Amino acid sequence: MTGTTTQVMIDLADRIHAPNGAEYQSVARRLVQMSRSMLCFAFGCGAAALLYNCVGIKCFLVPPIVGSLPLILRLIGRSQPSTQS
């Protein structure tokens, strides 16, 4: 995230000081993509803080449960008999 924040600041400076350069479109595109990533990260941090505030230390159970769901679903899918003939 440090690299993303740094690149966003560099892109903002480029847009302010050289708004009509040849790389304007690529800088603008990169700025939008990286800003979106930063906003999603900030939203996730805020959601985690809110969850911790509401639930307390129990919120640390959520990541292992969510992370194990694909494995559990895969194991359930293997254990069911195939219905194809």
Secondary structure, DSSP 8 states (H G I E B T S, - for coil): -HHHHHHHHHHHHHHHH-TTSTTHHHHHHHHHHHHHHHHHHHHHHHHHHHHHHHHGGGGGGHHHHHHHHHHHHHHHHHHS-----
